[in-house]
Amino acid sequence: MTHHLTSPISEEAIRGLKVGDQVLISGVVFTGRDAVHKYLHEGGELPDGVNLEGGIIYHCGPVVLKDENGEWKVVAAGPTTSIREEPYQGGIMKQFGLRGVIGKGGMADKTLAACKDHGAVYLHAIGGAAQVLAECIVRVRDVYMLEEFGSPEAIWELEVHEFPAVVTMDSHGESLHKDVHAMSEEALADRR
Amino acid sequence: MRGLRESLTELIRRTSAEIPDDVQRGILHGLEQEKEGTIAKSALEIIEKNIELARRKSQPLCQDTGSILFYVDCPVGLNQVEFEAEAREAVLAATKLGYLRQNSVDSITGKNDGTNLGPGSPNMHFHQHSTDEINVRLMLKGGGCENVGAQFSLPNTALKANRDLDGCRKVILEAVHQAQGKGCGPGILGVCIGGDRASGYEFSKREFLRKLDDRNPDPKLDELEQDILKTANELGIGPMGFGGKTTLLGVKIGAANRVPASYFVSISYMCWAFRRHGASLAQDGTISDWLY
């Protein structure tokens, strides 16, 4: 079943989602990847204008160009591998009130526990689908920390419309990644 | 070679935006295998749509335009210094045009100067041969799939892997299991049995220059490739690790001699967004033919 999510998202809406649900996300999302997570984890402050309360962080380093009118234009924007943020994600989720993380490849126990405690979900986008996902980005609202971190690592404030993803970790302690890992391990043991 | 820079820029554009036919056929086959109504099927449908969109818009298939790896087969006497200088200019131009992301970071300072140029970028591999042909191949290999590559030293006690092809089979399947969906599956494996730690990985990547649907001329390696492909697709990892039948699209295995003390198996993982193309160049550097 497909759910529509619009940010900012309530805890109630998040608690209604289960592993395997397909979602279409609309509203504002902020990109953040390796440099941003390390920075926030080490006590860095969010730049003025970035509010993550009820919001979504997108693990993504887009290709962005300036068009002839000086407006930013997203050329390609698929998810990056999320597991690298595992040491930081749970803490950041709670500290800044995130309700969702978009990425790929899934995350592990620490993040899963934070999703359950705080009321958040992990939303798996299709890795490599940079064009389909860029088409869902209506406009670039702003960019932060571009100078410090460079374009792929900066915080891009993006307005999205019906961005497709799958809930692979929910707020009830379930993880598709854990299930597939266990199942494939068993299948492999029979074929070694 | 006045046309060289333009040809290399076009090679970068095509590699970034247009998936090779052999890979697209593999993805379509995977799409037919997955059950209607599953998230695996819907993932492959999005992938298929993405392939068409990237080609039509001439924009990067994936935003991680990856490590830039050139493989040049050239006659003796080709000026490699000049060729590399032109390749660097082509990379710079392709970055400005958005075919490549600003993707190259100074490992010590953390600075990204936005040029994609620096030590190791682009990465040039020249190979001289005795004919007049100039063939240049390009691979753009993203970081997500590069991170799930693995190198094993045999024997491996935990996996009960000895120094033989059965031992190789065990560690290769282990690498597939460890990768799960993190390398943007369905993936393609490039494997080298033997070599040293550096040449093993280097040779494993060269296997990606083979066409996806070719067969290994060595019957033993062919058998191993087919076995691993079939077995991996029975593990249920599926596209993106969502569960499903399509875990791998292909397996390519080569071998290099080793010293008696070492027995490495080096495994490179390529994502479904398998970006590699190649062109034959005329003497003036213009493209005379496409290789894939």
HADDOCK unambig.tbl for C-alpha pairs under 7 A between the chains (distance, minus, plus):
assign (segid A and resid 62 and name CA) (segid B and resid 63 and name CA) 5.81 0.50 0.50
assign (segid A and resid 63 and name CA) (segid B and resid 63 and name CA) 5.85 0.50 0.50
assign (segid A and resid 63 and name CA) (segid B and resid 98 and name CA) 6.91 0.50 0.50
assign (segid A and resid 63 and name CA) (segid B and resid 101 and name CA) 5.26 0.50 0.50
assign (segid A and resid 65 and name CA) (segid B and resid 98 and name CA) 6.86 0.50 0.50
assign (segid A and resid 75 and name CA) (segid B and resid 59 and name CA) 6.78 0.50 0.50
assign (segid A and resid 76 and name CA) (segid B and resid 60 and name CA) 6.23 0.50 0.50
assign (segid A and resid 76 and name CA) (segid B and resid 62 and name CA) 6.61 0.50 0.50
assign (segid A and resid 76 and name CA) (segid B and resid 63 and name CA) 4.92 0.50 0.50
assign (segid A and resid 77 and name CA) (segid B and resid 63 and name CA) 5.49 0.50 0.50
assign (segid A and resid 78 and name CA) (segid B and resid 62 and name CA) 6.51 0.50 0.50
assign (segid A and resid 78 and name CA) (segid B and resid 63 and name CA) 6.03 0.50 0.50
assign (segid A and resid 80 and name CA) (segid B and resid 144 and name CA) 6.95 0.50 0.50
assign (segid A and resid 81 and name CA) (segid B and resid 144 and name CA) 5.93 0.50 0.50
assign (segid A and resid 81 and name CA) (segid B and resid 182 and name CA) 6.51 0.50 0.50
assign (segid A and resid 105 and name CA) (segid B and resid 181 and name CA) 5.41 0.50 0.50
assign (segid A and resid 105 and name CA) (segid B and resid 182 and name CA) 4.27 0.50 0.50
assign (segid A and resid 105 and name CA) (segid B and resid 240 and name CA) 6.83 0.50 0.50
assign (segid A and resid 126 and name CA) (segid B and resid 43 and name CA) 6.34 0.50 0.50
assign (segid A and resid 127 and name CA) (segid B and resid 184 and name CA) 5.58 0.50 0.50
assign (segid A and resid 128 and name CA) (segid B and resid 61 and name CA) 6.77 0.50 0.50
assign (segid A and resid 128 and name CA) (segid B and resid 62 and name CA) 4.57 0.50 0.50
assign (segid A and resid 128 and name CA) (segid B and resid 273 and name CA) 6.16 0.50 0.50
assign (segid A and resid 129 and name CA) (segid B and resid 47 and name CA) 5.87 0.50 0.50
assign (segid A and resid 129 and name CA) (segid B and resid 50 and name CA) 5.48 0.50 0.50
assign (segid A and resid 129 and name CA) (segid B and resid 61 and name CA) 6.79 0.50 0.50
assign (segid A and resid 129 and name CA) (segid B and resid 62 and name CA) 6.08 0.50 0.50
assign (segid A and resid 130 and name CA) (segid B and resid 61 and name CA) 5.94 0.50 0.50
assign (segid A and resid 130 and name CA) (segid B and resid 62 and name CA) 4.73 0.50 0.50
assign (segid A and resid 130 and name CA) (segid B and resid 63 and name CA) 5.61 0.50 0.50
assign (segid A and resid 131 and name CA) (segid B and resid 50 and name CA) 5.57 0.50 0.50
assign (segid A and resid 131 and name CA) (segid B and resid 53 and name CA) 6.27 0.50 0.50
assign (segid A and resid 131 and name CA) (segid B and resid 54 and name CA) 5.96 0.50 0.50
assign (segid A and resid 131 and name CA) (segid B and resid 61 and name CA) 6.35 0.50 0.50
assign (segid A and resid 132 and name CA) (segid B and resid 50 and name CA) 5.25 0.50 0.50
assign (segid A and resid 150 and name CA) (segid B and resid 112 and name CA) 5.64 0.50 0.50
assign (segid A and resid 151 and name CA) (segid B and resid 102 and name CA) 6.98 0.50 0.50
assign (segid A and resid 180 and name CA) (segid B and resid 237 and name CA) 6.17 0.50 0.50
assign (segid A and resid 180 and name CA) (segid B and resid 243 and name CA) 6.10 0.50 0.50
assign (segid A and resid 184 and name CA) (segid B and resid 235 and name CA) 4.82 0.50 0.50
assign (segid A and resid 184 and name CA) (segid B and resid 236 and name CA) 5.82 0.50 0.50
assign (segid A and resid 184 and name CA) (segid B and resid 237 and name CA) 6.26 0.50 0.50
assign (segid A and resid 187 and name CA) (segid B and resid 235 and name CA) 5.37 0.50 0.50
assign (segid A and resid 188 and name CA) (segid B and resid 235 and name CA) 6.24 0.50 0.50
assign (segid A and resid 192 and name CA) (segid B and resid 170 and name CA) 6.36 0.50 0.50
